[in-house]
């Protein structure tokens, strides 16, 4: 299971009017530790940012899974509850789980989430869907890492 970290990168971004503006943008990386998350985000963003930048924050997230859609340009946080029934007491229990869904709009995010969950055997209910400020997600690419080590 992936461990996702949100890393905030502060840098001067050139705006459409040609004026640089200091921004602090969040990105997600798959890593095993805070140190690895910071190293990975530096590796991933260096080709795309010219000039000085700094990593202003690294925090662990509760994201359990990410559902991708190549046509989407936004990321939506979906909090859903997995519904189980305690066999002894017969009481319904809800466990909150967080997912990140890539989509172009809210309706597509909802549709992509349901499509990704269609093979799930457990019952679930959506508690909330919110658009995030996350700019991009960088999953761990084991094939590329293995080939660079050889």
VOBA-1610 file (N, C-alpha, C; in pm, whole numbers, padded with zeros to 5 digits, always signed):
BEGIN
Unk+00084-00118+00000Unk+00000+00000+00000Unk+00089+00125+00000Unk+00052+00221-00078Unk+00130+00343-00092Unk+00111+00433+00030Unk+00217+00507+00061Unk+00212+00607+00166Unk+00229+00742+00096Unk+00127+00825+00102Unk+00125+00949+00026Unk+00159+01069+00114Unk+00247+01154+00062Unk+00288+01276+00129Unk+00248+01396+00043Unk+00199+01500+00108Unk+00172+01626+00038Unk+00292+01717+00062Unk+00352+01760-00049Unk+00469+01847-00042Unk+00433+01982-00103Unk+00463+02088-00032Unk+00436+02222-00084Unk+00567+02283-00133Unk+00561+02334-00256Unk+00678+02391-00321Unk+00654+02541-00339Unk+00746+02622-00287Unk+00737+02767-00299Unk+00837+02812-00405Unk+00788+02887-00504Unk+00875+02938-00610Unk+00810+03058-00679Unk+00886+03125-00762Unk+00834+03238-00839Unk+00780+03185-00971Unk+00650+03201-00990Unk+00583+03154-01111Unk+00555+03272-01202Unk+00586+03256-01331Unk+00561+03362-01427Unk+00413+03359-01464Unk+00344+03468-01436Unk+00202+03477-01465Unk+00180+03512-01612Unk+00057+03502-01659Unk+00023+03528-01800Unk+00055+03671-01842Unk+00050+03765-01747Unk+00080+03904-01780Unk+00230+03934-01777Unk+00314+03831-01753Unk+00459+03847-01755Unk+00519+03887-01623Unk+00438+03899-01519Unk+00487+03938-01388Unk+00509+03813-01302Unk+00627+03799-01240Unk+00648+03683-01153Unk+00570+03698-01022Unk+00516+03586-00975Unk+00440+03586-00850Unk+00488+03469-00765Unk+00509+03493-00637Unk+00552+03386-00546Unk+00431+03299-00516Unk+00443+03169-00544Unk+00333+03074-00520Unk+00382+02962-00429Unk+00289+02895-00366Unk+00316+02782-00279Unk+00221+02671-00321Unk+00267+02581-00409Unk+00178+02481-00470Unk+00197+02343-00407Unk+00085+02273-00380Unk+00094+02138-00324Unk+00103+02030-00431Unk+00185+01930-00405Unk+00200+01812-00491Unk+00194+01689-00402Unk+00159+01575-00460Unk+00156+01449-00385Unk+00265+01357-00437Unk+00337+01292-00345Unk+00437+01193-00382Unk+00419+01068-00298Unk+00453+00957-00359Unk+00451+00827-00291Unk+00592+00806-00236Unk+00605+00790-00105Unk+00736+00772-00043Unk+00722+00693+00086Unk+00837+00651+00140Unk+00837+00574+00264Unk+00864+00660+00387Unk+00921+00779+00366Unk+00954+00866+00479Unk+00947+01011+00435Unk+00954+01101+00533Unk+00954+01244+00503Unk+01076+01281+00420Unk+01190+01223+00454Unk+01314+01252+00382Unk+01304+01208+00237Unk+01252+01088+00215Unk+01236+01038+00078Unk+01133+01123+00002Unk+01027+01166+00069Unk+00925+01250+00004Unk+00987+01381-00043Unk+01069+01443+00040Unk+01133+01568+00001Unk+01230+01545-00116Unk+01306+01438-00111Unk+01399+01408-00220Unk+01324+01379-00351Unk+01213+01307-00341Unk+01135+01274-00460Unk+01071+01396-00523Unk+01017+01487-00441Unk+00953+01605-00499Unk+01058+01694-00565Unk+01176+01705-00507Unk+01284+01782-00570Unk+01320+01720-00704Unk+01332+01588-00708Unk+01365+01516-00833Unk+01257+01537-00939Unk+01131+01535-00898Unk+01019+01544-00993Unk+00998+01685-01047Unk+01014+01787-00964Unk+00979+01923-01008Unk+01096+02001-01067Unk+01219+01960-01039Unk+01336+02034-01088Unk+01332+02060-01239Unk+01293+01963-01323Unk+01289+01992-01468Unk+01184+02095-01508Unk+01085+02122-01423Unk+00974+02208-01460Unk+00981+02349-01402Unk+01071+02371-01306Unk+01080+02501-01240Unk+01217+02561-01268Unk+01216+02683-01320Unk+01343+02753-01339Unk+01360+02852-01224Unk+01481+02870-01182Unk+01506+02962-01072Unk+01503+02892-00938Unk+01503+02974-00834Unk+01506+02922-00698Unk+01369+02871-00656Unk+01372+02767-00574Unk+01249+02715-00513Unk+01285+02654-00380Unk+01186+02632-00297Unk+01208+02565-00169Unk+01089+02477-00138Unk+01115+02375-00059Unk+01008+02286-00012Unk+00962+02346+00121Unk+00843+02403+00122Unk+00796+02473+00241Unk+00726+02384+00342Unk+00679+02266+00298Unk+00612+02175+00391Unk+00606+02035+00332Unk+00616+01936+00419Unk+00595+01796+00382Unk+00509+01736+00492Unk+00393+01681+00454Unk+00307+01619+00555Unk+00249+01488+00502Unk+00233+01396+00595Unk+00172+01267+00562Unk+00022+01287+00545Unk-00037+01218+00449Unk-00181+01230+00427Unk-00252+01100+00464Unk-00384+01106+00467Unk-00465+00987+00494Unk-00516+00923+00366Unk-00463+00964+00251Unk-00511+00911+00123Unk-00474+00764+00112Unk-00574+00681+00091Unk-00553+00537+00080Unk-00530+00494-00064Unk-00597+00562-00158Unk-00580+00527-00298Unk-00607+00647-00387Unk-00552+00637-00508Unk-00569+00745-00605Unk-00623+00684-00733Unk-00729+00746-00786Unk-00790+00701-00910Unk-00757+00804-01018Unk-00689+00759-01123Unk-00640+00849-01228Unk-00736+00856-01346Unk-00736+00972-01410Unk-00810+00995-01534Unk-00725+01091-01616Unk-00668+01041-01726Unk-00575+01120-01807Unk-00638+01250-01859Unk-00770+01253-01872Unk-00836+01372-01925Unk-00861+01476-01817Unk-00843+01440-01691Unk-00870+01532-01581Unk-00754+01624-01551Unk-00784+01746-01512Unk-00679+01842-01478Unk-00688+01888-01332Unk-00780+01829-01255Unk-00797+01863-01114Unk-00797+01734-01033Unk-00777+01750-00903Unk-00786+01636-00812Unk-00891+01665-00707Unk-00976+01566-00682Unk-01085+01577-00584Unk-01059+01480-00471Unk-01078+01528-00349Unk-01067+01443-00232Unk-01204+01382-00205Unk-01208+01250-00198Unk-01334+01180-00170Unk-01320+01109-00036Unk-01406+01145+00057Unk-01413+01075+00184Unk-01533+00982+00174Unk-01506+00854+00191Unk-01617+00759+00188Unk-01609+00666+00307Unk-01723+00614+00345Unk-01732+00524+00460Unk-01755+00382+00411Unk-01671+00292+00458Unk-01692+00149+00431Unk-01785+00099+00541Unk-01893+00035+00499Unk-01996-00009+00594Unk-01980-00158+00620Unk-01961-00193+00745Unk-01952-00333+00786Unk-02052-00356+00898Unk-02086-00482+00919Unk-02178-00517+01026Unk-02107-00612+01121Unk-02107-00576+01247Unk-02046-00660+01350Unk-02133-00785+01364Unk-02073-00901+01342Unk-02149-01027+01343Unk-02207-01060+01480Unk-02138-01024+01586Unk-02186-01057+01720Unk-02300-00966+01764Unk-02282-00836+01747Unk-02384-00743+01797Unk-02486-00702+01690Unk-02450-00722+01562Unk-02539-00684+01455Unk-02543-00534+01429Unk-02447-00462+01487Unk-02442-00316+01474Unk-02364-00279+01348Unk-02417-00182+01277Unk-02350-00131+01157Unk-02234-00042+01197Unk-02117-00064+01134Unk-01999+00015+01165Unk-01951+00082+01037Unk-01911+00210+01049Unk-01861+00285+00934Unk-01715+00322+00960Unk-01630+00294+00859Unk-01489+00330+00868Unk-01457+00427+00756Unk-01407+00545+00791Unk-01377+00649+00692Unk-01249+00616+00616Unk-01254+00636+00485Unk-01140+00614+00396Unk-01133+00735+00303Unk-01010+00775+00268Unk-00992+00889+00179Unk-00928+00844+00049Unk-00980+00898-00061Unk-00925+00870-00194Unk-00908+01003-00266Unk-00818+01003-00363Unk-00798+01119-00448Unk-00840+01077-00588Unk-00927+01157-00650Unk-00980+01123-00782Unk-00943+01234-00880Unk-00880+01196-00989Unk-00845+01293-01092Unk-00964+01306-01188Unk-01003+01430-01216Unk-01117+01454-01305Unk-01115+01599-01351Unk-01198+01628-01450Unk-01206+01765-01500Unk-01313+01847-01429Unk-01411+01780-01368Unk-01516+01851-01294Unk-01575+01759-01188Unk-01665+01815-01108Unk-01723+01741-00996Unk-01797+01615-01042Unk-01884+01630-01144Unk-01963+01516-01191Unk-01874+01404-01243Unk-01767+01440-01313Unk-01675+01339-01363Unk-01601+01272-01247Unk-01567+01348-01145Unk-01501+01291-01027Unk-01591+01187-00961Unk-01718+01221-00946Unk-01814+01128-00887Unk-01826+01002-00973Unk-01839+01021-01103Unk-01850+00907-01195Unk-01723+00821-01193Unk-01605+00886-01195Unk-01478+00812-01192Unk-01463+00733-01062Unk-01508+00791-00951Unk-01501+00722-00823Unk-01588+00596-00825Unk-01714+00611-00867Unk-01804+00496-00873Unk-01751+00389-00970Unk-01696+00431-01083Unk-01640+00336-01180Unk-01522+00260-01118Unk-01438+00329-01044Unk-01322+00264-00982Unk-01363+00170-00869Unk-01477+00196-00807Unk-01522+00115-00694Unk-01618+00003-00735Unk-01648-00010-00864Unk-01752-00106-00906Unk-01717-00251-00875Unk-01590-00286-00867Unk-01551-00425-00838Unk-01532-00450-00688Unk-01559-00350-00608Unk-01545-00363-00463Unk-01660-00446-00407Unk-01626-00538-00319Unk-01730-00623-00263Unk-01794-00565-00137Unk-01732-00461-00081Unk-01788-00403+00042Unk-01886-00290+00007Unk-01976-00265+00100Unk-02070-00153+00085Unk-01999-00026+00128Unk-02031+00083+00060Unk-01972+00212+00094Unk-02072+00323+00068Unk-02048+00436+00131Unk-02127+00556+00105Unk-02031+00674+00101Unk-02058+00768+00012Unk-01973+00885-00001Unk-02015+00986+00106Unk-01917+01032+00184Unk-01944+01132+00287Unk-01921+01273+00232Unk-01817+01289+00149Unk-01791+01421+00091Unk-01698+01411-00030Unk-01710+01508-00119Unk-01619+01523-00232Unk-01585+01672-00239Unk-01455+01702-00235Unk-01412+01841-00243Unk-01296+01854-00340Unk-01295+01964-00413Unk-01184+01992-00504Unk-01062+02032-00420Unk-00945+01983-00458Unk-00823+02017-00387Unk-00739+02114-00469Unk-00635+02166-00408Unk-00542+02256-00477Unk-00423+02179-00533Unk-00422+02047-00519Unk-00308+01965-00562Unk-00284+01983-00711Unk-00159+02013-00745Unk-00121+02040-00883Unk-00093+01912-00962Unk-00026+01815-00897Unk+00008+01690-00965Unk+00039+01583-00862Unk+00037+01458-00909Unk+00063+01342-00824Unk+00176+01264-00888Unk+00274+01225-00805Unk+00389+01151-00854Unk+00397+01015-00784Unk+00340+00909-00846Unk+00350+00776-00787Unk+00492+00722-00803Unk+00527+00626-00722Unk+00658+00563-00730Unk+00664+00478-00856Unk+00767+00498-00937Unk+00785+00422-01060Unk+00902+00326-01039Unk+00871+00202-00999Unk+00974+00105-00965Unk+01056+00062-01087Unk+00995+00055-01206Unk+01069+00014-01326Unk+01178+00115-01359Unk+01144+00245-01355Unk+01241+00349-01385Unk+01352+00352-01281Unk+01316+00331-01156Unk+01415+00330-01048Unk+01510+00212-01064Unk+01457+00096-01098Unk+01539-00024-01116Unk+01636-00007-01233Unk+01588+00051-01343Unk+01675+00067-01461Unk+01784+00171-01437Unk+01757+00273-01352Unk+01860+00372-01323Unk+01967+00319-01229Unk+01936+00213-01153Unk+02032+00154-01062Unk+02126+00058-01132Unk+02092+00014-01251Unk+02175-00085-01319Unk+02287-00022-01396
//
